[in-house]
């Protein structure tokens, strides 16, 4: 069974500035939680994101896709 998660992405215009964390929802556990990096979601097979894909997360997305994860994003939330 594949595990899926839904993500509300964050925007961090300055790499060293603290901003809000990614808000995640696991529908199988009916659980909300936060992570600092998308790479912390390696236990999930399908990652669904809102329409905000920012330049500072491309490296994290590439790492997830390279490890065999499927990443989807909603173009119209």
N, C-alpha and C positions, 0 to 999 in steps of 0.2 A: 504494500500500500504506500503510495507516495504521500509525503507530508507537504502541506502547503502553508504559506504565511502571507499576510497582507501587510504592506509597509506604507507609512506616511513618511515621505522623505523630508530631509532637512536641508537648509541652505546655510553654508558656512563660507562667506565671502573671503575671510581671512583665515588661513590655515591654522594659525596659532590662537585664534579667538574661540572661546568656548561658546557653543550655541546649543540649542536644544538637541536632544537625542532623537534617533529614529524611533517612532512609535510603531509597534508591531502588534498584530492580532493573529493568534493561532486559533482557527475555528474548531479544530478537533478537541482542544482543551478548553475552549471558550475563555481564553486568557489574553489580556493585554499586558505588554511589557515594553521596556525600552532597551536599545542597544546603542553603543557609540559608533560601531562600524557594521556595515552589511556583511563583512566577512565572518562575523560572529554567528551567522545563520547557516552554518554548514550542515546542520542536521536536517535541514529542509530541502526537499527536491524541487518544489515549485515556489517561486517568489513572485508575488504580484505587487506592483508598485503604483502609486498615484502618478499623475501626469507630469510631475515635476522631476525631471532627470537633470541634475546639475553637473557642470563640468568636474567638480571635485569628487564625484563618485564613480567616474568611469573606471578607474583602476580597481576599485572594489568589485564592480560588476564583472570586469574581465576575469578576475580571480574566481568568482563564483561560476561563471560560464565555463571557464577552463577546467573546473573540477567536476563538470557534468551536470550542473544545476540548470534548470530552466528559469529564465527571468522574463516576466511579462509586465507591460505597463499599460495603464489605461490612458487613452488619448483624450478622453472626455469624461472626467470624474462625475 
